[in-house]
Amino acid sequence: MDEARLIQAALAALVHAAAGTPIFFYAYNRRMYRMAKGMDKINVSLVFSILAMVLPAVLGWVLSIIDGVPFLVRWAYPILVGLVWLGGETRLAWQRYTLRGAPPLEFQPAQLQGLQFLTHPITTLDLTRVTYQIAWDGPDLTVVQITDLHLNERIPLCFYQEAVEMANQVNPDLIILSGDFVTHRHNIPVLTELLSPLRTSYRVHADGMPAGKAVFASLGNHDYWAGAPAIREQVQAAGARLLSGSCVDIGVGGDAVRLGGDDSPWGAELKTLSSPPPERGRGTAVISGGVRDPLPSIILSHTPDNIYRLARLPGCAAVFSGHVHGGQMRLPLPGSAASSTALIVPSAYGRRFDRGHFVFPSPFGHAVHLFVSAGVGAAEPALRLYCPPEVLVVRFIRQIP
């Protein structure tokens, strides 16, 4: 084979392999969230790489060195994959456009911008506070979400303590912890010490919880894999109430809000937002005609994949999720971290809900808000690229009729 033919064959193999990368990420994202062991991820990565990239590369090489192969046959694989990829990206952009919510009010500290952002790829410890403001049918309520701490020895404890302090500085009415407290079992004993300093305002009260400690939690996949009973014990010892497949009513001044927790598909599923008979007149609101209207409800769901089911529950007004880490490693696009894009997102919906605020229609006529936080920690590996960790703040403002 002459040199020109060799270069042509190598180029064809490279193009065919590159064409398979969208197939790899599409399949890997939808399979990854079910895998508990790192070795499983490696094995699946190898299989998908062979099927989507290595075999097509061989095909491209062979078709290139065979004489008389028509152009369309020789390049059929990358052309077809390119067309499918373009259609998929168009569909994704439309889905995200139709579900788009309000942008953040602010980032504190301000995000890195432009060239400064591009030249600062490692963002593992660049903790930010992201704030949204939303109108809803419930009372004024400031909520702080901390998710995906992923306590591990590769990130200093002072970083996690900084996240706790950042949450306290907001003086929130409610703090929610939506899972993945640790990466591995041996990190569990640190949880109580870390989470105990969390404090809230005195506006929220719930039976059995001390004033100034309106902290509620659910569990994530790593918590179940590392040891859910031990994590429950640590989180409860820190003063938080666990909501796993259950709900509770909280008082906010003279109003009430319902909180629910959904740990599925790894743990208990929240099947209803009903609660025991209300005490002291709380629990349901009576509207004209004697019809009982469900309380506005906030749900903790570690994975955003549950949103389509949860949005159909009567009263569901907001869902707080994490799990996907914003992709953890994103490709930089012009602008800032807000415009970077994820590649690997462990979700049945791929990159549809990688990070941010989304709005869904409820069958009961109101909007359901989904907040997907990029999370605080990082795991496997403990590294973030162009994806700053965040503490998320949502200020719910009563909607004036």
Sequence and secondary structure as in RCSB ss.txt:
>XXXX:A:sequence
MDEARLIQAALAALVHAAAGTPIFFYAYNRRMYRMAKGMDKINVSLVFSILAMVLPAVLGWVLSIIDGVPFLVRW
AYPILVGLVWLGGETRLAWQRYTLRGAPPLEFQPAQLQGLQFLTHPITTLDLTRVTYQIAWDGPDLTVVQITDLH
LNERIPLCFYQEAVEMANQVNPDLIILSGDFVTHRHNIPVLTELLSPLRTSYRVHADGMPAGKAVFASLGNHDYW
AGAPAIREQVQAAGARLLSGSCVDIGVGGDAVRLGGDDSPWGAELKTLSSPPPERGRGTAVISGGVRDPLPSIIL
SHTPDNIYRLARLPGCAAVFSGHVHGGQMRLPLPGSAASSTALIVPSAYGRRFDRGHFVFPSPFGHAVHLFVSAG
VGAAEPALRLYCPPEVLVVRFIRQIP
>XXXX:A:secstr
  HHHHHHHHHHHHHHHHHTHHHHHHHHHHHHTT  SHHHHHHHHHHHHIIIIIHHHHHHHHHHHSTT  HHHHT
HHHHHHHHHHHHHHHHHHHHHHHTB    SEEES   BHHHHHT  B TT  EEEEEEEEESS  EEEEEE    
B TTS HHHHHHHHHHHHHT  SEEEEES  BSSGGGGGGHHHHHTT    SSEE TT  TT  EEEE  HHHHH
H HHHHHHHHHHTT EE SS EEEEEETTEEEEEEEE TTTS        S  STT SEEE GGG EEE  EEEE
ESSGGGHHHHTTSTTEEEEEE SSGGGSBEE  SSBGGG EES   STTTTTTSSEEEEEE TTSSEEEEEE   
S   SS   BS   EEEEEEEEE   
